[in-house]
Amino acid sequence: MSEFNNVSVIRKVNIYFNGNVSSRMLHLGDGTLKKLGFMLFDDYMFNTADKEAIKMINADLDVLLPEAEQWQSIKTGEFFKLPANAKFTVKAKPPADYCCSA
């Protein structure tokens, strides 16, 4: 899906890693929550509170999933899933847009 309709946006931006990663929350008309984010070129370690699915919108990245020994390459349009309370690392190659959902 390239656009969301009937959406409310929380204007306050979430900023991480000295401004290199940012995201905003969207409330869809059906009650679904989405997070649209952007990250600059670098390596980042994240922690999840809830389970998430992260879809790459316009760039590729590498991800080291929880308990994995090898990096996985995620291409534009692909996604990866994370359990709740997980730690994972990403390598953003070019600046990357992403979308998170539960």
PDB file as gemmi writes it, atoms N, CA and C in Angstrom:
CRYST1    1.000    1.000    1.000  90.00  90.00  90.00 P 1                      
ATOM      1  N   MET A   1       0.850  -1.166   0.000  1.00  0.00           N  
ATOM      2  CA  MET A   1       0.000   0.000   0.000  1.00  0.00           C  
ATOM      3  C   MET A   1       0.900   1.234   0.000  1.00  0.00           C  
ATOM      4  N   SER A   2       0.729   2.115  -0.948  1.00  0.00           N  
ATOM      5  CA  SER A   2       1.589   3.289  -1.055  1.00  0.00           C  
ATOM      6  C   SER A   2       1.033   4.503  -0.326  1.00  0.00           C  
ATOM      7  N   GLU A   3      -0.235   4.440   0.110  1.00  0.00           N  
ATOM      8  CA  GLU A   3      -0.785   5.550   0.890  1.00  0.00           C  
ATOM      9  C   GLU A   3      -1.816   5.017   1.872  1.00  0.00           C  
ATOM     10  N   PHE A   4      -2.022   5.792   2.928  1.00  0.00           N  
ATOM     11  CA  PHE A   4      -3.034   5.473   3.925  1.00  0.00           C  
ATOM     12  C   PHE A   4      -4.114   6.535   3.846  1.00  0.00           C  
ATOM     13  N   ASN A   5      -5.380   6.120   3.897  1.00  0.00           N  
ATOM     14  CA  ASN A   5      -6.503   7.051   3.885  1.00  0.00           C  
ATOM     15  C   ASN A   5      -7.159   7.071   5.257  1.00  0.00           C  
ATOM     16  N   ASN A   6      -7.899   8.164   5.535  1.00  0.00           N  
ATOM     17  CA  ASN A   6      -8.629   8.294   6.797  1.00  0.00           C  
ATOM     18  C   ASN A   6      -7.681   8.098   7.977  1.00  0.00           C  
ATOM     19  N   VAL A   7      -6.680   8.983   8.084  1.00  0.00           N  
ATOM     20  CA  VAL A   7      -5.599   8.855   9.054  1.00  0.00           C  
ATOM     21  C   VAL A   7      -5.513  10.094   9.935  1.00  0.00           C  
ATOM     22  N   SER A   8      -5.207   9.869  11.215  1.00  0.00           N  
ATOM     23  CA  SER A   8      -4.834  10.947  12.127  1.00  0.00           C  
ATOM     24  C   SER A   8      -3.349  10.778  12.421  1.00  0.00           C  
ATOM     25  N   VAL A   9      -2.608  11.881  12.411  1.00  0.00           N  
ATOM     26  CA  VAL A   9      -1.167  11.844  12.634  1.00  0.00           C  
ATOM     27  C   VAL A   9      -0.843  12.503  13.968  1.00  0.00           C  
ATOM     28  N   ILE A  10      -0.047  11.832  14.780  1.00  0.00           N  
ATOM     29  CA  ILE A  10       0.474  12.469  15.986  1.00  0.00           C  
ATOM     30  C   ILE A  10       1.646  13.329  15.538  1.00  0.00           C  
ATOM     31  N   ARG A  11       1.521  14.627  15.739  1.00  0.00           N  
ATOM     32  CA  ARG A  11       2.521  15.557  15.198  1.00  0.00           C  
ATOM     33  C   ARG A  11       3.880  15.439  15.862  1.00  0.00           C  
ATOM     34  N   LYS A  12       3.919  15.063  17.135  1.00  0.00           N  
ATOM     35  CA  LYS A  12       5.191  14.980  17.839  1.00  0.00           C  
ATOM     36  C   LYS A  12       6.038  13.863  17.224  1.00  0.00           C  
ATOM     37  N   VAL A  13       7.226  14.232  16.835  1.00  0.00           N  
ATOM     38  CA  VAL A  13       8.138  13.276  16.218  1.00  0.00           C  
ATOM     39  C   VAL A  13       8.919  12.526  17.298  1.00  0.00           C  
ATOM     40  N   ASN A  14       9.175  11.255  17.057  1.00  0.00           N  
ATOM     41  CA  ASN A  14      10.068  10.461  17.909  1.00  0.00           C  
ATOM     42  C   ASN A  14      11.450  10.539  17.281  1.00  0.00           C  
ATOM     43  N   ILE A  15      12.431  10.983  18.040  1.00  0.00           N  
ATOM     44  CA  ILE A  15      13.788  11.163  17.515  1.00  0.00           C  
ATOM     45  C   ILE A  15      14.747  10.270  18.292  1.00  0.00           C  
ATOM     46  N   TYR A  16      15.572   9.538  17.553  1.00  0.00           N  
ATOM     47  CA  TYR A  16      16.534   8.619  18.138  1.00  0.00           C  
ATOM     48  C   TYR A  16      17.914   8.853  17.523  1.00  0.00           C  
ATOM     49  N   PHE A  17      18.936   8.389  18.228  1.00  0.00           N  
ATOM     50  CA  PHE A  17      20.307   8.405  17.703  1.00  0.00           C  
ATOM     51  C   PHE A  17      20.708   9.789  17.196  1.00  0.00           C  
ATOM     52  N   ASN A  18      20.555  10.788  18.068  1.00  0.00           N  
ATOM     53  CA  ASN A  18      20.971  12.167  17.765  1.00  0.00           C  
ATOM     54  C   ASN A  18      20.347  12.703  16.488  1.00  0.00           C  
ATOM     55  N   GLY A  19      19.122  12.310  16.211  1.00  0.00           N  
ATOM     56  CA  GLY A  19      18.407  12.813  15.043  1.00  0.00           C  
ATOM     57  C   GLY A  19      18.586  11.997  13.780  1.00  0.00           C  
ATOM     58  N   ASN A  20      19.362  10.934  13.835  1.00  0.00           N  
ATOM     59  CA  ASN A  20      19.586  10.119  12.636  1.00  0.00           C  
ATOM     60  C   ASN A  20      18.406   9.219  12.293  1.00  0.00           C  
ATOM     61  N   VAL A  21      17.544   8.958  13.280  1.00  0.00           N  
ATOM     62  CA  VAL A  21      16.344   8.145  13.071  1.00  0.00           C  
ATOM     63  C   VAL A  21      15.163   8.910  13.648  1.00  0.00           C  
ATOM     64  N   SER A  22      14.084   8.985  12.868  1.00  0.00           N  
ATOM     65  CA  SER A  22      12.875   9.655  13.363  1.00  0.00           C  
ATOM     66  C   SER A  22      11.644   8.885  12.888  1.00  0.00           C  
ATOM     67  N   SER A  23      10.548   9.053  13.643  1.00  0.00           N  
ATOM     68  CA  SER A  23       9.304   8.390  13.250  1.00  0.00           C  
ATOM     69  C   SER A  23       8.110   9.171  13.782  1.00  0.00           C  
ATOM     70  N   ARG A  24       6.955   8.921  13.166  1.00  0.00           N  
ATOM     71  CA  ARG A  24       5.680   9.505  13.596  1.00  0.00           C  
ATOM     72  C   ARG A  24       4.628   8.410  13.605  1.00  0.00           C  
ATOM     73  N   MET A  25       3.714   8.518  14.573  1.00  0.00           N  
ATOM     74  CA  MET A  25       2.623   7.552  14.713  1.00  0.00           C  
ATOM     75  C   MET A  25       1.411   7.991  13.907  1.00  0.00           C  
ATOM     76  N   LEU A  26       0.769   7.017  13.266  1.00  0.00           N  
ATOM     77  CA  LEU A  26      -0.466   7.234  12.523  1.00  0.00           C  
ATOM     78  C   LEU A  26      -1.564   6.378  13.140  1.00  0.00           C  
ATOM     79  N   HIS A  27      -2.749   6.962  13.278  1.00  0.00           N  
ATOM     80  CA  HIS A  27      -3.940   6.214  13.697  1.00  0.00           C  
ATOM     81  C   HIS A  27      -4.827   6.087  12.476  1.00  0.00           C  
ATOM     82  N   LEU A  28      -5.005   4.872  11.973  1.00  0.00           N  
ATOM     83  CA  LEU A  28      -5.867   4.649  10.815  1.00  0.00           C  
ATOM     84  C   LEU A  28      -7.329   4.591  11.256  1.00  0.00           C  
ATOM     85  N   GLY A  29      -8.217   4.837  10.324  1.00  0.00           N  
ATOM     86  CA  GLY A  29      -9.642   4.867  10.604  1.00  0.00           C  
ATOM     87  C   GLY A  29     -10.190   3.586  11.204  1.00  0.00           C  
ATOM     88  N   ASP A  30      -9.538   2.450  10.929  1.00  0.00           N  
ATOM     89  CA  ASP A  30     -10.009   1.171  11.471  1.00  0.00           C  
ATOM     90  C   ASP A  30      -9.429   0.866  12.850  1.00  0.00           C  
ATOM     91  N   GLY A  31      -8.681   1.834  13.427  1.00  0.00           N  
ATOM     92  CA  GLY A  31      -8.091   1.648  14.749  1.00  0.00           C  
ATOM     93  C   GLY A  31      -6.665   1.136  14.728  1.00  0.00           C  
ATOM     94  N   THR A  32      -6.174   0.776  13.568  1.00  0.00           N  
ATOM     95  CA  THR A  32      -4.804   0.283  13.424  1.00  0.00           C  
ATOM     96  C   THR A  32      -3.804   1.408  13.671  1.00  0.00           C  
ATOM     97  N   LEU A  33      -2.690   1.075  14.323  1.00  0.00           N  
ATOM     98  CA  LEU A  33      -1.590   2.016  14.512  1.00  0.00           C  
ATOM     99  C   LEU A  33      -0.456   1.644  13.569  1.00  0.00           C  
ATOM    100  N   LYS A  34       0.137   2.643  12.947  1.00  0.00           N  
ATOM    101  CA  LYS A  34       1.319   2.465  12.100  1.00  0.00           C  
ATOM    102  C   LYS A  34       2.347   3.500  12.527  1.00  0.00           C  
ATOM    103  N   LYS A  35       3.603   3.189  12.288  1.00  0.00           N  
ATOM    104  CA  LYS A  35       4.676   4.139  12.552  1.00  0.00           C  
ATOM    105  C   LYS A  35       5.465   4.296  11.263  1.00  0.00           C  
ATOM    106  N   LEU A  36       5.537   5.532  10.756  1.00  0.00           N  
ATOM    107  CA  LEU A  36       6.356   5.818   9.580  1.00  0.00           C  
ATOM    108  C   LEU A  36       7.664   6.424  10.049  1.00  0.00           C  
ATOM    109  N   GLY A  37       8.775   5.876   9.559  1.00  0.00           N  
ATOM    110  CA  GLY A  37      10.067   6.340  10.027  1.00  0.00           C  
ATOM    111  C   GLY A  37      11.071   6.532   8.912  1.00  0.00           C  
ATOM    112  N   PHE A  38      12.182   7.164   9.292  1.00  0.00           N  
ATOM    113  CA  PHE A  38      13.267   7.476   8.377  1.00  0.00           C  
ATOM    114  C   PHE A  38      14.571   7.311   9.136  1.00  0.00           C  
ATOM    115  N   MET A  39      15.559   6.679   8.508  1.00  0.00           N  
ATOM    116  CA  MET A  39      16.875   6.566   9.131  1.00  0.00           C  
ATOM    117  C   MET A  39      17.972   6.895   8.128  1.00  0.00           C  
ATOM    118  N   LEU A  40      18.969   7.618   8.618  1.00  0.00           N  
ATOM    119  CA  LEU A  40      20.137   7.946   7.813  1.00  0.00           C  
ATOM    120  C   LEU A  40      21.099   6.759   7.800  1.00  0.00           C  
ATOM    121  N   PHE A  41      22.046   6.799   6.885  1.00  0.00           N  
ATOM    122  CA  PHE A  41      23.064   5.762   6.730  1.00  0.00           C  
ATOM    123  C   PHE A  41      23.816   5.567   8.047  1.00  0.00           C  
ATOM    124  N   ASP A  42      23.758   4.364   8.613  1.00  0.00           N  
ATOM    125  CA  ASP A  42      24.513   4.023   9.819  1.00  0.00           C  
ATOM    126  C   ASP A  42      24.036   2.669  10.335  1.00  0.00           C  
ATOM    127  N   ASP A  43      24.623   2.226  11.449  1.00  0.00           N  
ATOM    128  CA  ASP A  43      24.189   1.014  12.145  1.00  0.00           C  
ATOM    129  C   ASP A  43      23.439   1.436  13.403  1.00  0.00           C  
ATOM    130  N   TYR A  44      22.316   0.758  13.695  1.00  0.00           N  
ATOM    131  CA  TYR A  44      21.495   1.116  14.848  1.00  0.00           C  
ATOM    132  C   TYR A  44      21.031  -0.147  15.566  1.00  0.00           C  
ATOM    133  N   MET A  45      21.037  -0.096  16.900  1.00  0.00           N  
ATOM    134  CA  MET A  45      20.488  -1.183  17.704  1.00  0.00           C  
ATOM    135  C   MET A  45      19.195  -0.687  18.346  1.00  0.00           C  
ATOM    136  N   PHE A  46      18.122  -1.454  18.168  1.00  0.00           N  
ATOM    137  CA  PHE A  46      16.805  -1.093  18.688  1.00  0.00           C  
ATOM    138  C   PHE A  46      16.312  -2.162  19.654  1.00  0.00           C  
ATOM    139  N   ASN A  47      15.368  -1.769  20.493  1.00  0.00           N  
ATOM    140  CA  ASN A  47      14.641  -2.682  21.370  1.00  0.00           C  
ATOM    141  C   ASN A  47      13.158  -2.518  21.083  1.00  0.00           C  
ATOM    142  N   THR A  48      12.419  -3.621  21.056  1.00  0.00           N  
ATOM    143  CA  THR A  48      10.974  -3.546  20.870  1.00  0.00           C  
ATOM    144  C   THR A  48      10.280  -3.753  22.212  1.00  0.00           C  
ATOM    145  N   ALA A  49       9.168  -3.076  22.403  1.00  0.00           N  
ATOM    146  CA  ALA A  49       8.313  -3.331  23.560  1.00  0.00           C  
ATOM    147  C   ALA A  49       7.230  -4.326  23.144  1.00  0.00           C  
ATOM    148  N   ASP A  50       6.662  -4.091  21.964  1.00  0.00           N  
ATOM    149  CA  ASP A  50       5.601  -4.939  21.418  1.00  0.00           C  
ATOM    150  C   ASP A  50       6.118  -5.642  20.170  1.00  0.00           C  
ATOM    151  N   LYS A  51       5.416  -6.680  19.738  1.00  0.00           N  
ATOM    152  CA  LYS A  51       5.803  -7.327  18.481  1.00  0.00           C  
ATOM    153  C   LYS A  51       5.582  -6.326  17.343  1.00  0.00           C  
ATOM    154  N   GLU A  52       6.413  -6.419  16.320  1.00  0.00           N  
ATOM    155  CA  GLU A  52       6.349  -5.488  15.194  1.00  0.00           C  
ATOM    156  C   GLU A  52       6.658  -6.199  13.892  1.00  0.00           C  
ATOM    157  N   ALA A  53       6.109  -5.653  12.821  1.00  0.00           N  
ATOM    158  CA  ALA A  53       6.508  -6.011  11.461  1.00  0.00           C  
ATOM    159  C   ALA A  53       7.022  -4.721  10.840  1.00  0.00           C  
ATOM    160  N   ILE A  54       8.218  -4.753  10.287  1.00  0.00           N  
ATOM    161  CA  ILE A  54       8.834  -3.560   9.707  1.00  0.00           C  
ATOM    162  C   ILE A  54       8.998  -3.782   8.212  1.00  0.00           C  
ATOM    163  N   LYS A  55       8.380  -2.899   7.433  1.00  0.00           N  
ATOM    164  CA  LYS A  55       8.438  -2.982   5.973  1.00  0.00           C  
ATOM    165  C   LYS A  55       9.295  -1.845   5.438  1.00  0.00           C  
ATOM    166  N   MET A  56      10.205  -2.176   4.541  1.00  0.00           N  
ATOM    167  CA  MET A  56      11.056  -1.161   3.921  1.00  0.00           C  
ATOM    168  C   MET A  56      10.289  -0.506   2.777  1.00  0.00           C  
ATOM    169  N   ILE A  57      10.233   0.820   2.794  1.00  0.00           N  
ATOM    170  CA  ILE A  57       9.460   1.551   1.793  1.00  0.00           C  
ATOM    171  C   ILE A  57      10.294   1.891   0.565  1.00  0.00           C  
ATOM    172  N   ASN A  58      11.507   2.418   0.764  1.00  0.00           N  
ATOM    173  CA  ASN A  58      12.248   2.872  -0.409  1.00  0.00           C  
ATOM    174  C   ASN A  58      13.734   2.553  -0.397  1.00  0.00           C  
ATOM    175  N   ALA A  59      14.169   1.661   0.459  1.00  0.00           N  
ATOM    176  CA  ALA A  59      15.599   1.355   0.497  1.00  0.00           C  
ATOM    177  C   ALA A  59      15.804  -0.047   1.056  1.00  0.00           C  
ATOM    178  N   ASP A  60      16.983  -0.577   0.841  1.00  0.00           N  
ATOM    179  CA  ASP A  60      17.361  -1.868   1.385  1.00  0.00           C  
ATOM    180  C   ASP A  60      18.120  -1.645   2.689  1.00  0.00           C  
ATOM    181  N   LEU A  61      18.086  -2.636   3.554  1.00  0.00           N  
ATOM    182  CA  LEU A  61      18.933  -2.606   4.741  1.00  0.00           C  
ATOM    183  C   LEU A  61      19.254  -4.025   5.150  1.00  0.00           C  
ATOM    184  N   ASP A  62      20.251  -4.157   6.005  1.00  0.00           N  
ATOM    185  CA  ASP A  62      20.598  -5.449   6.576  1.00  0.00           C  
ATOM    186  C   ASP A  62      20.124  -5.449   8.019  1.00  0.00           C  
ATOM    187  N   VAL A  63      19.633  -6.595   8.482  1.00  0.00           N  
ATOM    188  CA  VAL A  63      19.137  -6.704   9.852  1.00  0.00           C  
ATOM    189  C   VAL A  63      19.716  -7.955  10.497  1.00  0.00           C  
ATOM    190  N   LEU A  64      20.116  -7.806  11.746  1.00  0.00           N  
ATOM    191  CA  LEU A  64      20.525  -8.943  12.561  1.00  0.00           C  
ATOM    192  C   LEU A  64      19.389  -9.170  13.553  1.00  0.00           C  
ATOM    193  N   LEU A  65      18.589 -10.190  13.272  1.00  0.00           N  
ATOM    194  CA  LEU A  65      17.401 -10.471  14.076  1.00  0.00           C  
ATOM    195  C   LEU A  65      17.784 -11.104  15.411  1.00  0.00           C  
ATOM    196  N   PRO A  66      16.884 -11.040  16.395  1.00  0.00           N  
ATOM    197  CA  PRO A  66      17.178 -11.635  17.703  1.00  0.00           C  
ATOM    198  C   PRO A  66      17.565 -13.110  17.555  1.00  0.00           C  
ATOM    199  N   GLU A  67      18.618 -13.476  18.232  1.00  0.00           N  
ATOM    200  CA  GLU A  67      19.115 -14.853  18.265  1.00  0.00           C  
ATOM    201  C   GLU A  67      19.638 -15.355  16.924  1.00  0.00           C  
ATOM    202  N   ALA A  68      19.749 -14.478  15.928  1.00  0.00           N  
ATOM    203  CA  ALA A  68      20.314 -14.877  14.630  1.00  0.00           C  
ATOM    204  C   ALA A  68      21.829 -14.710  14.668  1.00  0.00           C  
ATOM    205  N   GLU A  69      22.507 -15.508  13.874  1.00  0.00           N  
ATOM    206  CA  GLU A  69      23.960 -15.410  13.778  1.00  0.00           C  
ATOM    207  C   GLU A  69      24.399 -14.716  12.500  1.00  0.00           C  
ATOM    208  N   GLN A  70      23.508 -14.658  11.503  1.00  0.00           N  
ATOM    209  CA  GLN A  70      23.851 -14.043  10.225  1.00  0.00           C  
ATOM    210  C   GLN A  70      22.910 -12.887   9.921  1.00  0.00           C  
ATOM    211  N   TRP A  71      23.463 -11.895   9.249  1.00  0.00           N  
ATOM    212  CA  TRP A  71      22.674 -10.753   8.807  1.00  0.00           C  
ATOM    213  C   TRP A  71      21.740 -11.186   7.685  1.00  0.00           C  
ATOM    214  N   GLN A  72      20.577 -10.574   7.643  1.00  0.00           N  
ATOM    215  CA  GLN A  72      19.592 -10.832   6.592  1.00  0.00           C  
ATOM    216  C   GLN A  72      19.397  -9.541   5.812  1.00  0.00           C  
ATOM    217  N   SER A  73      19.377  -9.639   4.490  1.00  0.00           N  
ATOM    218  CA  SER A  73      19.189  -8.470   3.633  1.00  0.00           C  
ATOM    219  C   SER A  73      17.696  -8.295   3.347  1.00  0.00           C  
ATOM    220  N   ILE A  74      17.163  -7.107   3.648  1.00  0.00           N  
ATOM    221  CA  ILE A  74      15.751  -6.793   3.422  1.00  0.00           C  
ATOM    222  C   ILE A  74      15.691  -5.768   2.292  1.00  0.00           C  
ATOM    223  N   LYS A  75      14.981  -6.095   1.243  1.00  0.00           N  
ATOM    224  CA  LYS A  75      14.880  -5.236   0.058  1.00  0.00           C  
ATOM    225  C   LYS A  75      13.643  -4.341   0.141  1.00  0.00           C  
ATOM    226  N   THR A  76      13.628  -3.297  -0.680  1.00  0.00           N  
ATOM    227  CA  THR A  76      12.460  -2.426  -0.779  1.00  0.00           C  
ATOM    228  C   THR A  76      11.208  -3.269  -1.007  1.00  0.00           C  
ATOM    229  N   GLY A  77      10.166  -3.002  -0.214  1.00  0.00           N  
ATOM    230  CA  GLY A  77       8.914  -3.738  -0.330  1.00  0.00           C  
ATOM    231  C   GLY A  77       8.838  -4.983   0.537  1.00  0.00           C  
ATOM    232  N   GLU A  78       9.968  -5.452   1.053  1.00  0.00           N  
ATOM    233  CA  GLU A  78       9.979  -6.618   1.930  1.00  0.00           C  
ATOM    234  C   GLU A  78       9.842  -6.179   3.386  1.00  0.00           C  
ATOM    235  N   PHE A  79       9.554  -7.140   4.256  1.00  0.00           N  
ATOM    236  CA  PHE A  79       9.424  -6.820   5.670  1.00  0.00           C  
ATOM    237  C   PHE A  79      10.051  -7.919   6.512  1.00  0.00           C  
ATOM    238  N   PHE A  80      10.277  -7.590   7.778  1.00  0.00           N  
ATOM    239  CA  PHE A  80      10.722  -8.585   8.747  1.00  0.00           C  
ATOM    240  C   PHE A  80       9.902  -8.412  10.016  1.00  0.00           C  
ATOM    241  N   LYS A  81       9.757  -9.508  10.765  1.00  0.00           N  
ATOM    242  CA  LYS A  81       8.944  -9.500  11.979  1.00  0.00           C  
ATOM    243  C   LYS A  81       9.827  -9.654  13.206  1.00  0.00           C  
ATOM    244  N   LEU A  82       9.377  -9.006  14.281  1.00  0.00           N  
ATOM    245  CA  LEU A  82      10.095  -9.052  15.543  1.00  0.00           C  
ATOM    246  C   LEU A  82       9.141  -9.407  16.672  1.00  0.00           C  
ATOM    247  N   PRO A  83       9.604 -10.198  17.630  1.00  0.00           N  
ATOM    248  CA  PRO A  83       8.763 -10.483  18.794  1.00  0.00           C  
ATOM    249  C   PRO A  83       8.794  -9.304  19.772  1.00  0.00           C  
ATOM    250  N   ALA A  84       7.913  -9.325  20.745  1.00  0.00           N  
ATOM    251  CA  ALA A  84       7.938  -8.310  21.802  1.00  0.00           C  
ATOM    252  C   ALA A  84       9.218  -8.464  22.622  1.00  0.00           C  
ATOM    253  N   ASN A  85       9.672  -7.358  23.179  1.00  0.00           N  
ATOM    254  CA  ASN A  85      10.843  -7.340  24.063  1.00  0.00           C  
ATOM    255  C   ASN A  85      12.082  -7.928  23.399  1.00  0.00           C  
ATOM    256  N   ALA A  86      12.315  -7.543  22.159  1.00  0.00           N  
ATOM    257  CA  ALA A  86      13.452  -8.061  21.395  1.00  0.00           C  
ATOM    258  C   ALA A  86      14.469  -6.956  21.132  1.00  0.00           C  
ATOM    259  N   LYS A  87      15.703  -7.373  20.938  1.00  0.00           N  
ATOM    260  CA  LYS A  87      16.778  -6.460  20.556  1.00  0.00           C  
ATOM    261  C   LYS A  87      17.235  -6.872  19.164  1.00  0.00           C  
ATOM    262  N   PHE A  88      17.411  -5.891  18.266  1.00  0.00           N  
ATOM    263  CA  PHE A  88      17.870  -6.189  16.914  1.00  0.00           C  
ATOM    264  C   PHE A  88      18.722  -5.034  16.413  1.00  0.00           C  
ATOM    265  N   THR A  89      19.540  -5.317  15.410  1.00  0.00           N  
ATOM    266  CA  THR A  89      20.437  -4.315  14.846  1.00  0.00           C  
ATOM    267  C   THR A  89      20.183  -4.201  13.350  1.00  0.00           C  
ATOM    268  N   VAL A  90      20.207  -2.966  12.845  1.00  0.00           N  
ATOM    269  CA  VAL A  90      20.062  -2.743  11.406  1.00  0.00           C  
ATOM    270  C   VAL A  90      21.250  -1.953  10.887  1.00  0.00           C  
ATOM    271  N   LYS A  91      21.558  -2.173   9.617  1.00  0.00           N  
ATOM    272  CA  LYS A  91      22.552  -1.388   8.885  1.00  0.00           C  
ATOM    273  C   LYS A  91      21.804  -0.716   7.748  1.00  0.00           C  
ATOM    274  N   ALA A  92      21.545   0.578   7.895  1.00  0.00           N  
ATOM    275  CA  ALA A  92      20.887   1.334   6.830  1.00  0.00           C  
ATOM    276  C   ALA A  92      21.965   1.719   5.831  1.00  0.00           C  
ATOM    277  N   LYS A  93      21.785   1.323   4.593  1.00  0.00           N  
ATOM    278  CA  LYS A  93      22.785   1.595   3.560  1.00  0.00           C  
ATOM    279  C   LYS A  93      22.571   3.001   3.012  1.00  0.00           C  
ATOM    280  N   PRO A  94      21.567   3.217   2.159  1.00  0.00           N  
ATOM    281  CA  PRO A  94      21.211   4.602   1.853  1.00  0.00           C  
ATOM    282  C   PRO A  94      20.209   5.047   2.913  1.00  0.00           C  
ATOM    283  N   PRO A  95      19.892   6.337   2.978  1.00  0.00           N  
ATOM    284  CA  PRO A  95      18.801   6.742   3.869  1.00  0.00           C  
ATOM    285  C   PRO A  95      17.562   5.912   3.545  1.00  0.00           C  
ATOM    286  N   ALA A  96      16.835   5.500   4.585  1.00  0.00           N  
ATOM    287  CA  ALA A  96      15.766   4.522   4.409  1.00  0.00           C  
ATOM    288  C   ALA A  96      14.460   4.957   5.063  1.00  0.00           C  
ATOM    289  N   ASP A  97      13.359   4.818   4.331  1.00  0.00           N  
ATOM    290  CA  ASP A  97      12.008   4.989   4.871  1.00  0.00           C  
ATOM    291  C   ASP A  97      11.480   3.616   5.239  1.00  0.00           C  
ATOM    292  N   TYR A  98      10.749   3.553   6.351  1.00  0.00           N  
ATOM    293  CA  TYR A  98      10.175   2.284   6.780  1.00  0.00           C  
ATOM    294  C   TYR A  98       8.806   2.502   7.403  1.00  0.00           C  
ATOM    295  N   CYS A  99       8.041   1.423   7.522  1.00  0.00           N  
ATOM    296  CA  CYS A  99       6.719   1.452   8.137  1.00  0.00           C  
ATOM    297  C   CYS A  99       6.623   0.288   9.118  1.00  0.00           C  
ATOM    298  N   CYS A 100       6.289   0.592  10.373  1.00  0.00           N  
ATOM    299  CA  CYS A 100       6.116  -0.435  11.404  1.00  0.00           C  
ATOM    300  C   CYS A 100       4.642  -0.637  11.694  1.00  0.00           C  
ATOM    301  N   SER A 101       4.273  -1.877  11.928  1.00  0.00           N  
ATOM    302  CA  SER A 101       2.913  -2.185  12.356  1.00  0.00           C  
ATOM    303  C   SER A 101       2.966  -3.350  13.333  1.00  0.00           C  
ATOM    304  N   ALA A 102       1.902  -3.498  14.101  1.00  0.00           N  
ATOM    305  CA  ALA A 102       1.847  -4.569  15.108  1.00  0.00           C  
ATOM    306  C   ALA A 102       1.543  -5.895  14.443  1.00  0.00           C  
TER     307      ALA A 102                                                      
END                                                                             
